Amino acid sequence: MVVFSGAALMVVLAEMGDKTQLLAMAMATRFPAKSVLIGVFLATIFNHALAVAVGDYLGTTLNMGIIQIVASASFILFGLWTIRGDSLDGEDKRKTFLGPVITVTIAFFIAEMGDKTQLATVALAAKYNSPFETLMGTTTGMIIADALGIYVGVVAGKRIPEKAVKWVSALIFIAFGYIGLYTSVPQEYISVPYIIGLLSITALAIYMITKKEHSRETA
């Protein structure tokens, strides 16, 4: 239950403002919300099953200490990725002769390949070594996040406060990464210079990302 809950929470955070959540919202303007959610569910099951298989393989073949460190560090990167944000690259505009469910399933599966939530699923599967619970948790997290996006963005006719959601999600991700590193790296590296160095690198990355985003918005 802990693995399921943790996986669901992490994917909900990763999906907020993510490209696939935007895609689900856009698809809901073309197709019934129920069909969109069914398509999201099918695509997520197939996509995350692949991610869990990869993560479980890594978790059973590589040194578990290294896996824990890499997974924790990846959470910090996912937090930075969340701050940067995503945009649709025409996935929602593609013409199709298929039905709504199949259309959404295919589009969502393709959009999710290499996406933040898929990579987070790989990291979670490698970290917890509980493939079934991880798959069920990440799938549930995707359904929750995309259902929320569809309701708020389409049914309620409102916009998700994207910046606030992105920052809260990103900071939680980064905090989980720091906690994970603290509990997994060798104790000799838990020292003031290393901690200050990591905080400085993270702060610099956040500054560069926000500066780039601001320049893009004002251009």
TARA-V525476 format. One record per backbone hydrogen bond with DSSP energy under -0.5 kcal/mol. CO is the residue of the C=O (numbers start at 1). NH is the residue of the N-H. E is the energy in kcal/mol with one decimal. If there is no record, write none. Layout:
CO & NH & E
CO & NH & E
This chain:
1 & 5 & -2.7
2 & 6 & -2.7
3 & 7 & -2.8
4 & 8 & -2.4
5 & 9 & -2.5
6 & 10 & -2.4
7 & 11 & -2.1
8 & 12 & -2.3
9 & 13 & -2.2
10 & 14 & -2.3
11 & 15 & -2.3
12 & 16 & -1.0
15 & 18 & -2.3
17 & 86 & -0.8
18 & 22 & -2.2
19 & 23 & -2.2
20 & 24 & -2.2
21 & 25 & -2.2
22 & 26 & -2.4
23 & 27 & -2.9
24 & 28 & -1.7
26 & 29 & -1.2
27 & 30 & -1.4
27 & 31 & -2.7
32 & 36 & -2.0
33 & 37 & -2.4
34 & 38 & -2.1
35 & 39 & -2.3
36 & 40 & -2.7
37 & 41 & -2.5
38 & 42 & -2.5
39 & 43 & -2.6
40 & 44 & -2.5
41 & 45 & -2.4
42 & 46 & -2.1
43 & 47 & -2.8
44 & 48 & -3.2
45 & 49 & -1.6
46 & 50 & -1.5
47 & 51 & -1.8
48 & 52 & -3.1
49 & 53 & -2.1
50 & 54 & -2.0
51 & 55 & -2.7
52 & 56 & -3.2
53 & 57 & -2.0
54 & 58 & -2.3
55 & 59 & -2.4
56 & 60 & -1.4
57 & 61 & -1.3
58 & 62 & -2.1
63 & 67 & -2.1
64 & 68 & -2.4
65 & 69 & -1.8
66 & 70 & -2.8
67 & 71 & -2.8
68 & 72 & -2.1
69 & 73 & -2.6
70 & 74 & -2.2
71 & 75 & -1.3
72 & 76 & -1.1
73 & 77 & -1.7
74 & 78 & -2.6
75 & 79 & -1.9
76 & 80 & -2.0
77 & 81 & -2.5
78 & 82 & -2.2
79 & 83 & -1.7
80 & 84 & -2.0
81 & 85 & -1.9
90 & 93 & -1.4
90 & 94 & -0.6
91 & 94 & -0.6
99 & 103 & -2.5
100 & 104 & -2.7
101 & 105 & -2.5
102 & 106 & -2.6
103 & 107 & -2.5
104 & 108 & -2.9
105 & 109 & -2.4
106 & 110 & -2.3
107 & 111 & -2.4
108 & 112 & -2.0
109 & 113 & -0.8
110 & 113 & -0.8
112 & 115 & -2.1
115 & 119 & -2.4
116 & 120 & -2.3
117 & 121 & -1.7
118 & 122 & -1.9
119 & 123 & -2.3
120 & 124 & -2.6
121 & 125 & -2.6
122 & 126 & -2.2
123 & 127 & -2.2
124 & 128 & -2.8
125 & 129 & -1.9
130 & 134 & -2.4
131 & 135 & -2.6
132 & 136 & -2.6
133 & 137 & -2.2
134 & 138 & -2.9
135 & 139 & -2.3
136 & 140 & -2.2
137 & 141 & -2.3
138 & 142 & -2.1
139 & 143 & -2.2
140 & 144 & -2.5
141 & 145 & -2.5
142 & 146 & -2.7
143 & 147 & -2.5
144 & 148 & -2.2
145 & 149 & -2.2
146 & 150 & -2.5
147 & 151 & -2.5
148 & 152 & -2.8
149 & 153 & -2.5
150 & 154 & -2.2
150 & 155 & -1.6
151 & 156 & -3.7
152 & 158 & -2.3
160 & 162 & -2.4
161 & 165 & -2.5
162 & 166 & -2.8
163 & 167 & -2.3
164 & 168 & -2.4
165 & 169 & -2.6
166 & 170 & -2.7
167 & 171 & -2.5
168 & 172 & -2.0
169 & 173 & -2.3
170 & 174 & -2.7
171 & 175 & -2.3
172 & 176 & -2.5
173 & 177 & -2.2
174 & 178 & -2.5
175 & 179 & -2.6
176 & 180 & -2.6
177 & 181 & -2.4
178 & 182 & -2.4
179 & 183 & -1.7
180 & 184 & -0.9
181 & 184 & -0.6
181 & 185 & -2.5
186 & 189 & -2.0
187 & 190 & -1.6
189 & 191 & -1.7
191 & 195 & -2.5
192 & 196 & -2.9
193 & 197 & -2.3
194 & 198 & -2.5
195 & 199 & -2.5
196 & 200 & -2.5
197 & 201 & -2.3
198 & 202 & -2.4
199 & 203 & -2.7
200 & 204 & -2.5
201 & 205 & -2.4
202 & 206 & -2.6
203 & 207 & -2.4
204 & 208 & -2.6
205 & 209 & -2.4
206 & 210 & -2.7
207 & 211 & -2.3
208 & 212 & -2.1
209 & 213 & -2.5
210 & 214 & -2.4
211 & 215 & -2.2
212 & 216 & -2.1
213 & 217 & -2.2
214 & 218 & -2.0
215 & 219 & -0.8
